[in-house]
Amino acid sequence: MIVYKIINKFKHNWKKTNKMIREAKANDVERITRIHLNSWRTTYNKIFPEEVFDKQESEYSIRVQKIKEAIANNTSNYIVLEENNIIKAFICYGPARGDKYKNFKEIYSIYIEKENQNKDYGSKLINYCFDLFKKEEYNNVIIRCLKGNSAEEFYHKIGGTVIDSEKCTLHNIDIIENVYKFNLD
């Protein structure tokens, strides 16, 4: 796969620090899953009831296995940001979902635990992905974000524009996701 070759060729390192952005490996999956669950709990605790987070925790090993399969089968791409050999954040991307955005890439998720937010990790991960997408000759990217998520301000700040709102049901709760578009020209 082209993305795999590009990622391995262009690892982002910060000189004079112990930070690195790289493709996720199978042995990263438990940490990725932990970051995902912890981030969900702190970000959406006012939207979803505690039972949702408890159910997610009870499905921890299932989630680990699904991410391992996604990495092994290249159905989703996971990129991690490490500091001192500890994964602090991750981003997941692939082809945009749905016919409406056929020629787009999509960032499916970006998760950073609360104590690691506001350290520029999100910007670094997104810029890393945008660089990959440009090399693959994609000019448009979307990110779907739950309306009311604090990340909306971040997406506006880095150049995202809301182009659509989609209604859906998640954990038996009706929600709205805003679709942010980013032009890479």
Sequence and secondary structure as in RCSB ss.txt:
>XXXX:A:sequence
MIVYKIINKFKHNWKKTNKMIREAKANDVERITRIHLNSWRTTYNKIFPEEVFDKQESEYSIRVQKIKEAIANNT
SNYIVLEENNIIKAFICYGPARGDKYKNFKEIYSIYIEKENQNKDYGSKLINYCFDLFKKEEYNNVIIRCLKGNS
AEEFYHKIGGTVIDSEKCTLHNIDIIENVYKFNLD
>XXXX:A:secstr
 HHHHHHHHS EE TTSSEEEEE  GGGHHHHHHHHHHHHHHHSTTTS HHHHHHHHHTHHHHHHHHHHHHHHTS
SEEEEEEETTEEEEEEEEEE SSGGGTT EEEEEEEE GGGTTSSHHHHHHHHHHHHHHHTT  EEEEEEETT T
HHHHHHHTT EEEEEEEEEETTEEEEEEEEEEE  
